[in-house]
């Protein structure tokens, strides 16, 4: 819930308590339901289409890292959380991208010829990994609410590190496909699990910057995968009878497994952890209080009503479609290395030059994260980034332009990377009243996008279509424009949700107050 409804619930609870009404957990559920309940359809339409401006969004004071109003004890706690949790999840997400991106680098560094992998088979490898990744991501979102993060996640990270290692021994496309499928199943837990962990420890005032840094860590993994690949091809080719691309999988596994072991000493969510030498009971209590005060109390009922709450909401459809359009529009820029190969560039250039795409994305991701916190809103930044993306898509669609311009067109499309935390942040904001709605919507993003996108990639980005990818370039441009318009629609729903919260805060809570006071007065009268 937002801060305003949360404060109203506390006021309601306090007033009832003063009158002698017992505030049991069942009543607390009712209070939360009162604030976040759905409206009649006619009232929803009225709030959506009204010309009245939504309540002004409170803009917190700008700060680089620590909120200026928190006491020193809380700053010490945040420092501990950063050192243990933020450091680990960034390293893990770095490894997740390092181990996922290496197949593309290996493909253009000799794997294609050594294992006789065709263009269509390469696309199948990518889509098979994506399908497994998306499938596990959906269900792990719920799983991590029941299982300790510090037990399950590092185990899965070790597993995907071992699977990465085994690829160096693969002798055929089928062997690589099987290993990549199970690697995708293990890696699919990373994105939702880490978002779950960050949301369990950080307040909304702290989460935006840290989410951007966490997302950027994945981009660094993609960049280093290309740089490591080009270095290994140059320095390790033929060592111990192995090709340079085989050493890539070995080195990636050597990096991944030790980092995974660190996960066993990382604390789980505050609700599940016990005091230890690093986090005292006072730290745990303060962590729970920080989350509760900052609006993390939500409807949390996994029962027969959950299905209805999720799939009759606008949020699930709004953000799943946005994520699908975003993911599919980003497909063309990921083919940059293959385009370079078709244009005759050597193995070093086709590994190194595409890192500029991710580099632009990382820079934009960090800058946009701070600007969103500074402005207290997302729409202007989202539209600006998407406009630049569309310009890049137009250039690559034309294709017959000077080579520097073509490179600029591909590289500027790396801005898609920075729209990921923007969409996810918006999703978190508009689903924060309901834990199940939030969890399933976040888990569904990659699931639906990945599965529906399989034929999209196969028919548009078969590497045999390189370097022009005529149909793929056209699809990227169209989807870029659609996402621009979709951001405007999300903004309209953002305004609607703020109007809805204000309406419920001013009517439903007060109505419940009046009803509870009447009931309580009746009880007192009967007792007299």
C-alpha positions, 0 to 999 in steps of 0.5 A: 500500500502507499503511505497514505492508505497505510497511515489511514489503516494505522489511524483506524486501528488506533481509534478502534483500539481506544474504543476497546475493539480487539485488533486481531489478525483477522481484523487487520486483514479486513482493514487492508482489504478495506483500503485496497478493495476493488471499486464498482466498474462505473466508479473505476471508469469515472476515476479513469476518464475524469479530467481532474488531475491525480493527487500530486506525487510526493517527491522525496528530497534527493539523496545519493545513498542514505535518506537524509532523515534516517537515524544513525542506527538505521544507516548502520543497518542499511550499510550491513544490508548493502555489504551482505545482500546488495553485494551478493545479488549484484555478483550473482546477477553478473554471473547469471549474465556472464554465463548466459551471454557466453553462448553468443560469444562462443558461437562467433568464436569458433563453436559454430564451425567446430560443432557444425551448428546451423543458423536455425539451430543457434536460434533454437539454442537461444529460444530453448534456454529462454523457454526454460528460463521463463518457465522456472522464473514464474514458479520460483516467484511463489517458491521463494516466499516459502523457502529460504533464499540463502539455501535454495538460490546458491544451490541453483547458482552452483548447479548452473555453474556446473552446467556451464562448465560441462558445455566445453565438453559438448561434441554436438548441437544436441548436447549443448541444447540439453545443457542450455535447457537445464542451465536456463531452468536454474538461472530462471530463478535469479531475476524474480528471486533477487527482486524478491530479496531487494523488496524484502529489505529496502524501502521504496526510497532506497530501492530505485537506485539499488535496482538500477545498480543490480540491473547494471551488474547484469550488463557488466556480465554481458560486456565482460563475456565478450571481452573475456571471449576475445582474450581467450581466443587470442591467448588460450587457443590450443592450450591443453588441446582446447579451443579458445571458445571452450576455455570461455565456459571453463573460466565462467564456471570458475568465476561463478561457483565461488560466488555462489558459495557466498550465498549460503552466508547471506541472510534470507528475508527478515521474516525468515532469518534468525540472529547471528554474529552480523545481524542482531535481533534488533537489526531484524526487528528494525528491518521488519519495522522499516518495511512495514512503515514504508507500505509493505503490508499487502493483501497476502492470501494465497487462496481461491480468491487469488486467481480472481484478484490477479486475472481480473486486474488490469495490472497483469495484462498491462505489464505483461504486454509491455514486457513482451513488446519491450523484450521482442523489440530488443531482439535485433540489437542482440544480433550485432555480433552476427551482423559484424561477422557477416560484414567480414569483421574478425573474431576480436571486433565481433566480440568487442564492438557489441559491448558498446550496446550494453555499455550504453544501456548500463550508463542509461540505466544508472542515470535514469534510476537516479533521475526517476528518484529525483523527479518522483515519476517515470513517464518523461524519462521512459518516453525520452529513452524510447524516442532515442531507441526508435531513432536507432531502429530507423537507422538499422531498418534503412541499413544502407547508411555510412558504417559509423551511422549503422553502428550508432543505430545498433549501439543506441538501441542499447537504451532498451536495457535501461527501460527494464527497471523502469517497467519493473519499478512501475509494476511494483508501484501499481501492484503494491496493495496485493502480494499475490498480484505483485508476485504473479505479475512479476513472475509472468513477465519473462514467462509469457514474453519468452514462450510467446517470443520463441516463434518470433525469434526463429522466424525473424532472427535466423542468423542465415538472414544476416546481415540485413535481417529485413523482417526483424528490423521492421518488427523492431521499429514497429514494436519500438513505436508501440512501446512508446504509446504503451508507456502513455497508457501505463501513465494513464493507469498510474494516474487512475491508481493514484485517484483510486487510492485517494478515493478509497482513503477518503471514503472506504476507510471512513465508512469502515470507521463509522461502521466499526464505531456503530458496532462497538457502541452497540456492544457497549450498550448491550453490556450496560 
